[in-house]
Amino acid sequence: MDTLTRIRAFIDVVEAEGFSAAARKTGRSKALLSKYVRELEDELGALLLNRTTRQFSMTEAGHTYYRTAADILKEIDNLADLVRENNADLKGKLKITVPRTFIDADVGQSLIDFAKEHPDLALEIVAEDRFVDLIEEGFDLAIRITKLDDSGMIARKLSDFRVYACATPAFLEQYGPLTHPQELSKVPFLVDTNSRNHNSVRFFEPDGSAISVAVTGPIEVNSPQATLRAALTGLGVAIIPDFIVKPHLDSGALVSLFDDYLPANRGIYAIYPHRRYLPAKVRVLVDFLYGWFRRNA
């Protein structure tokens, strides 16, 4: 029996958190998996797993071995994907983390369209607004809406992105005119708590200097969709992503404010870990998303 098979058995047991669960998941018997892991331990001369009738845990050596072995197996699997010439042969699962803002908006249709075009690839889409550690948490790809910071990750820009400060014409008639961002501290503001600084908003003067404006208002919520609905009812000024608010600006239901003071160097990015062999399924997804945003600009 080759070492690679034993390593796969060990990783299956660790990721399933037990021999019985791994047996059910892989279709192999518990006894066979136990045999493979024991042979691997004999080969290494080290105990990798603590086994009792009720508990399962890795030893310190097991933790060390698992981290490196999992990376090696992923590289082997990625290399196998890479040499496949026909994308129709791609199978398996893609685990993706996306902001809730993205998946709940019209742009979230991009992932649905990909799933329809590639029925043999299963998408596990995890929608949350925190920055996920892709490697530590086993994600293949992240969609991020941000100003891109330098990191060890690889990024491809899918689309430009900006936000708009906006309010209804009736609200501006009551509280306006508003000519400078500092005036927001004196009017009701709808706070999207996804922002890193909930109670202040950052703007930029034409010379590039930053302005931090303290804001308060009747609603604080971690949802751009909710702040949009509140803005449309005239409750206050809101800062909302372009791909959510643009139709309402075009219709005149909302009016944009301070466009020259809001940053425009943001984007929607596909982020993935730096690997020597990029999995073909990740490459196909990123290429699809890039094309989707070109077609649906």
C-alpha positions as CSV (number, residue, x, y, z in Angstrom):
1,M,0.0,0.0,0.0
2,D,1.5,3.4,-1.0
3,T,2.2,6.2,1.4
4,L,-0.2,8.6,-0.5
5,T,-3.2,6.3,0.3
6,R,-2.2,6.2,3.9
7,I,-1.9,10.0,4.0
8,R,-5.4,10.4,2.4
9,A,-6.9,8.0,5.0
10,F,-5.3,10.0,7.9
11,I,-6.6,13.3,6.5
12,D,-10.1,11.8,5.9
13,V,-10.2,10.7,9.5
14,V,-9.0,14.1,10.8
15,E,-11.4,16.1,8.7
16,A,-14.4,13.9,9.6
17,E,-13.3,14.0,13.3
18,G,-13.3,10.3,13.7
19,F,-12.9,6.9,12.1
20,S,-16.6,6.0,12.0
21,A,-17.6,9.4,10.4
22,A,-14.7,9.0,7.9
23,A,-15.8,5.5,7.0
24,R,-19.3,6.8,6.2
25,K,-18.0,9.7,4.2
26,T,-15.5,7.7,2.1
27,G,-17.3,4.4,1.8
28,R,-14.3,2.5,3.3
29,S,-14.6,0.4,6.4
30,K,-13.5,1.7,9.8
31,A,-11.1,-1.2,10.1
32,L,-9.4,-0.4,6.8
33,L,-9.0,3.3,7.7
34,S,-7.6,2.4,11.1
35,K,-5.1,0.0,9.4
36,Y,-3.9,2.7,7.0
37,V,-3.4,5.2,9.8
38,R,-1.6,2.7,11.9
39,E,0.7,1.8,9.0
40,L,1.4,5.5,8.5
41,E,2.3,5.9,12.1
42,D,4.6,2.9,11.9
43,E,6.3,4.4,8.9
44,L,6.8,7.7,10.6
45,G,7.7,6.3,14.0
46,A,5.3,8.7,15.6
47,L,1.8,8.6,17.1
48,L,-0.5,10.9,15.1
49,L,-3.9,10.2,16.7
50,N,-5.0,9.6,20.3
51,R,-7.7,6.8,20.1
52,T,-10.2,6.0,22.8
53,T,-13.7,4.5,22.6
54,R,-15.3,7.9,23.2
55,Q,-12.8,10.6,22.2
56,F,-10.7,11.4,19.2
57,S,-7.8,13.9,19.1
58,M,-4.6,14.6,17.3
59,T,-1.2,14.5,19.0
60,E,1.2,17.4,18.6
61,A,3.0,15.4,15.9
62,G,-0.4,14.8,14.2
63,H,-1.2,18.5,14.1
64,T,2.2,19.2,12.5
65,Y,1.9,16.4,10.0
66,Y,-1.7,17.2,9.1
67,R,-1.0,20.8,8.1
68,T,1.8,20.0,5.8
69,A,0.3,16.8,4.4
70,A,-3.0,18.5,3.6
71,D,-1.2,21.2,1.6
72,I,0.8,18.5,-0.3
73,L,-2.3,16.6,-1.2
74,K,-4.1,19.7,-2.3
75,E,-1.2,20.5,-4.6
76,I,-1.3,17.0,-6.0
77,D,-5.0,17.3,-6.6
78,N,-4.6,20.8,-8.1
79,L,-1.9,19.5,-10.5
80,A,-4.3,16.8,-11.7
81,D,-6.9,19.4,-12.3
82,L,-4.5,21.6,-14.1
83,V,-3.6,19.1,-16.8
84,R,-7.2,18.3,-17.6
85,E,-7.9,19.9,-21.0
86,N,-11.7,19.7,-21.0
87,N,-13.4,21.9,-18.4
88,A,-16.5,19.7,-18.7
89,D,-14.6,17.0,-16.8
90,L,-14.2,19.3,-13.7
91,K,-15.9,17.8,-10.7
92,G,-15.9,18.3,-7.0
93,K,-16.7,21.1,-4.6
94,L,-15.7,24.8,-4.5
95,K,-15.9,26.5,-1.1
96,I,-16.3,30.2,-1.5
97,T,-16.7,33.0,1.1
98,V,-18.6,36.1,0.0
99,P,-20.0,39.2,1.7
100,R,-23.7,39.1,2.4
101,T,-23.9,42.4,0.5
102,F,-22.7,40.6,-2.6
103,I,-24.8,37.4,-2.6
104,D,-28.0,39.3,-1.7
105,A,-27.6,41.8,-4.5
106,D,-28.1,41.3,-8.2
107,V,-24.4,40.6,-8.7
108,G,-24.9,37.4,-6.6
109,Q,-26.6,36.0,-9.7
110,S,-23.0,35.5,-11.1
111,L,-22.4,32.5,-8.8
112,I,-25.9,31.1,-9.6
113,D,-25.1,31.3,-13.3
114,F,-21.8,29.6,-12.8
115,A,-23.5,26.7,-11.0
116,K,-26.0,26.3,-13.8
117,E,-23.2,26.2,-16.4
118,H,-21.1,23.7,-14.4
119,P,-23.5,21.2,-12.9
120,D,-20.7,18.8,-11.9
121,L,-19.1,21.4,-9.7
122,A,-20.9,21.9,-6.3
123,L,-20.6,25.4,-4.8
124,E,-20.5,25.8,-1.0
125,I,-21.1,29.5,-0.6
126,V,-20.6,30.9,2.9
127,A,-22.0,34.4,3.2
128,E,-20.5,36.5,6.0
129,D,-19.0,39.9,6.4
130,R,-15.8,39.1,8.3
131,F,-12.4,38.6,6.6
132,V,-12.0,34.8,6.4
133,D,-8.5,33.2,6.6
134,L,-8.8,31.2,3.4
135,I,-6.0,28.7,4.1
136,E,-6.8,28.1,7.8
137,E,-10.5,27.6,7.1
138,G,-10.2,25.7,3.9
139,F,-11.7,28.1,1.4
140,D,-10.9,27.9,-2.3
141,L,-11.9,31.5,-3.1
142,A,-13.1,34.7,-1.6
143,I,-15.1,37.5,-3.2
144,R,-14.2,40.8,-1.5
145,I,-15.4,44.3,-2.0
146,T,-12.7,46.6,-0.9
147,K,-9.6,48.7,-1.5
148,L,-7.1,45.9,-2.0
149,D,-4.3,45.7,0.6
150,D,-1.0,44.0,0.0
151,S,-1.2,40.4,1.2
152,G,0.1,36.9,0.4
153,M,-3.0,36.2,-1.6
154,I,-3.6,36.4,-5.4
155,A,-6.3,38.8,-6.5
156,R,-8.1,39.4,-9.8
157,K,-10.3,42.5,-10.1
158,L,-13.7,41.6,-11.4
159,S,-15.3,45.0,-11.5
160,D,-14.8,48.6,-10.3
161,F,-16.8,49.6,-7.3
162,R,-17.8,52.7,-5.4
163,V,-20.3,53.9,-2.8
164,Y,-22.7,56.7,-2.9
165,A,-24.0,59.0,-0.1
166,C,-27.6,59.5,-0.9
167,A,-31.0,60.7,0.3
168,T,-34.5,61.3,-1.1
169,P,-35.3,64.7,-2.7
170,A,-37.9,65.3,0.1
171,F,-35.3,64.7,2.8
172,L,-32.9,67.1,1.2
173,E,-35.7,69.7,0.8
174,Q,-36.2,69.4,4.6
175,Y,-32.6,69.3,5.8
176,G,-30.6,70.7,2.8
177,P,-28.9,72.0,1.0
178,L,-25.9,69.8,2.0
179,T,-22.7,71.1,0.5
180,H,-19.9,69.5,2.5
181,P,-19.6,66.1,4.2
182,Q,-19.1,67.7,7.7
183,E,-22.7,68.7,7.5
184,L,-23.7,65.0,7.9
185,S,-23.0,65.3,11.6
186,K,-26.1,67.6,11.9
187,V,-28.6,65.5,10.1
188,P,-30.1,61.9,10.5
189,F,-27.7,59.3,9.2
190,L,-28.4,55.6,8.5
191,V,-25.5,53.6,9.9
192,D,-24.4,50.4,8.1
193,T,-22.5,48.6,10.9
194,N,-20.5,46.6,8.3
195,S,-18.3,49.7,8.2
196,R,-15.2,49.4,10.3
197,N,-16.0,52.7,12.0
198,H,-19.7,52.6,12.7
199,N,-20.1,56.1,14.1
200,S,-18.0,58.0,11.7
201,V,-17.7,58.2,7.9
202,R,-14.5,58.8,6.0
203,F,-14.4,61.3,3.1
204,F,-11.5,62.8,1.2
205,E,-10.9,66.5,0.4
206,P,-9.9,67.3,-3.2
207,D,-6.3,67.6,-2.1
208,G,-6.4,64.0,-0.8
209,S,-6.6,64.8,2.9
210,A,-9.0,62.6,4.9
211,I,-12.1,63.8,6.8
212,S,-13.7,61.8,9.5
213,V,-17.3,62.8,10.1
214,A,-19.2,61.7,13.2
215,V,-22.7,60.5,12.4
216,T,-25.8,59.4,14.3
217,G,-29.3,58.4,13.3
218,P,-32.5,56.5,13.8
219,I,-31.2,53.1,12.5
220,E,-28.0,51.0,12.8
221,V,-28.0,47.8,10.9
222,N,-25.5,45.5,9.2
223,S,-27.2,45.4,5.9
224,P,-26.9,47.7,2.9
225,Q,-30.3,46.5,1.7
226,A,-31.9,47.6,4.9
227,T,-30.2,51.0,4.8
228,L,-31.4,51.4,1.2
229,R,-35.0,50.8,2.2
230,A,-34.7,53.2,5.1
231,A,-33.1,55.9,2.8
232,L,-36.0,55.4,0.3
233,T,-38.5,56.1,3.1
234,G,-36.7,59.4,3.8
235,L,-35.3,58.5,7.2
236,G,-31.8,59.8,6.6
237,V,-28.7,59.9,4.5
238,A,-27.1,56.5,3.7
239,I,-23.9,55.3,2.1
240,I,-24.8,52.4,-0.2
241,P,-22.8,50.3,-2.7
242,D,-23.3,51.3,-6.3
243,F,-24.5,47.9,-7.5
244,I,-27.4,48.2,-5.0
245,V,-28.3,51.8,-5.2
246,K,-27.7,52.7,-8.9
247,P,-31.2,52.0,-10.2
248,H,-32.7,54.3,-7.5
249,L,-30.3,57.1,-8.4
250,D,-31.1,56.6,-12.1
251,S,-34.8,56.9,-11.4
252,G,-34.4,60.0,-9.2
253,A,-35.8,58.3,-6.1
254,L,-32.5,59.1,-4.4
255,V,-30.0,61.9,-5.0
256,S,-26.3,61.4,-4.6
257,L,-24.2,63.7,-2.4
258,F,-20.5,64.6,-2.1
259,D,-19.4,62.4,-5.0
260,D,-16.1,64.3,-5.2
261,Y,-15.4,63.5,-1.6
262,L,-15.9,59.7,-1.8
263,P,-13.1,57.3,-2.7
264,A,-13.3,55.7,-6.2
265,N,-10.3,53.3,-5.9
266,R,-12.3,50.3,-4.8
267,G,-13.1,47.1,-6.5
268,I,-14.8,43.7,-6.4
269,Y,-12.0,41.1,-6.3
270,A,-11.7,37.4,-6.5
271,I,-9.0,36.4,-3.9
272,Y,-7.4,33.0,-3.7
273,P,-4.3,31.6,-1.9
274,H,-1.0,31.7,-3.6
275,R,-0.4,28.2,-4.8
276,R,2.1,26.8,-7.3
277,Y,-0.7,24.9,-9.1
278,L,-3.9,26.8,-9.2
279,P,-6.8,24.4,-9.2
280,A,-8.5,24.3,-12.6
281,K,-11.9,24.6,-11.0
282,V,-10.8,27.9,-9.3
283,R,-9.4,29.2,-12.5
284,V,-12.6,28.4,-14.4
285,L,-14.7,30.1,-11.8
286,V,-12.5,33.3,-11.7
287,D,-12.5,33.4,-15.5
288,F,-16.3,33.0,-15.6
289,L,-16.8,35.8,-13.0
290,Y,-14.5,38.1,-14.9
291,G,-16.5,37.5,-18.1
292,W,-19.9,37.8,-16.3
293,F,-19.0,41.3,-15.0
294,R,-17.9,42.4,-18.4
295,R,-21.2,41.2,-19.9
296,N,-23.3,42.7,-17.1
297,A,-21.5,46.0,-16.6
